[in-house]
Amino acid sequence: MKTKILMGLMLLLGYVIQGQIQNSLGNTIFFTDRAKQLKFETTANNKSKRIEIGGSGKIEKLFSDYWKSYEYYFNDPVTNEKRETVSTSPGLIGKLAFESNEGLFKSGGRNKFSVEFGFIKGIDKINRYSQRKLAYTFGASAKYSYENRAVLYDTISLTKTRDYPSTFSLNFHSELYPRWSLKGLVIGLTWGYAYETNLSTLTGFQDLPVQFQNIEISSLGDEDGKIGELEYLNNFYFGISTPFFPFKQQENKPGLLNIGLSKVGFVPYLRYTFGGSDIFNPGITMTIIDVSLNKDEFQELFKSSFNIGVDWLRIDNKWSGPVVFIGGTLSALELFDHKKEDIDAEKNIDRKAF
């Protein structure tokens, strides 16, 4: 009993200190990957939980000179000092993930493992109020997943079988930081191809006896498997999100309330999967980040956050009820280091003036 309580507290702590923003299925809807980072991600709802560890490393150049590290600046017309606006770097990234259908309130025996590799052109630092051009990030990756057990029940032969499905996907994303008056608003795009199964659309079952039954109701308890035949599908997906941080952090002596509010954002999103499946996924999350995005200062993008959200699934024109979930990202690399660096301090960076 003590072990279970301790594990529960550790999982809860992992969720709370968790900035990648995800939906209830664990799909990332807004990326904050950078060229140098070590991070931990979690997502949990009432039916499943997901834990991921990822790391990335800077490289001097990727593909061409365009994919080098750059830092943009301009000369302040008043003080004639250099003011940095955006710095970007390319990098290689790798991720390992574990997903289980043991949720916050339910448990089961189905586990999924995945590995992912790719590259990114990430933003290291940005000053939204001194921006002079469109800033953006871009990433691409390949992902392979393996599930250790999928129990299927055939209603014709009245038999159960086990399968061990594996899936593959090609994933792309871009985040746009336009130069506009709404400094706290950005745009996230995700798209890609997935060779995956129909397990998420099949109806679940539980082995008899049921936990409770009378002439009116029965309690099915935890899910033991799926009813139907396992199929592999060729799917494509596209998603858009618009993180918005409505409260600006004051420049001179901000109070605790102002600092706290400036780190709160709202992220409405839509994700649509088509091809072999027809899944429409709208939702919204509230996120609390470690560094305000709505601030007049050259600073790193937020590294860690806690997210709580709600979304809906429309699968083959049938809507699910609202799904509430929590999660987010903890970045362990330079977690407490938000110091402002001199523009000439770092090497292997090309600097360009506006």
Number of C-alpha atoms within 10 A of each C-alpha: 6 7 8 9 10 11 12 13 12 12 16 15 11 20 23 18 18 28 28 27 27 27 31 28 19 22 13 15 25 26 20 19 27 30 23 19 19 22 22 22 25 27 28 28 24 17 20 23 24 22 22 19 17 19 21 22 17 21 16 13 15 18 8 7 10 10 17 20 26 19 20 21 21 17 13 12 8 6 8 9 11 15 19 25 24 25 24 23 26 30 25 21 24 18 19 18 18 18 21 19 21 21 17 16 10 14 17 15 14 18 18 19 18 18 17 19 17 18 23 26 24 27 25 23 21 25 22 26 18 18 23 18 14 11 19 18 22 20 22 19 19 18 18 17 18 16 18 14 16 19 19 22 19 13 11 7 7 7 9 14 12 13 12 11 18 17 16 18 19 17 19 19 22 21 23 16 19 18 16 15 9 14 21 21 21 21 18 22 21 23 20 18 19 22 16 19 18 14 19 10 14 14 11 17 17 16 11 7 9 12 11 10 11 7 5 5 8 11 12 16 14 19 19 17 24 21 17 19 13 18 11 14 15 15 18 20 19 17 21 21 22 20 23 21 24 18 19 18 22 14 9 6 9 11 10 9 9 14 17 17 16 24 23 23 22 19 24 18 23 19 21 18 20 14 13 17 19 16 19 20 20 18 20 20 22 20 26 24 24 21 21 25 29 24 21 17 20 20 23 21 22 20 25 25 25 24 30 23 23 18 21 19 21 15 16 11 10 9 13 12 9 13 17 17 24 24 32 29 29 25 23 14 13 11 14 10 8 12 8 11 10 9 15 8 7 8 8 11 17 13 14 12 13 10
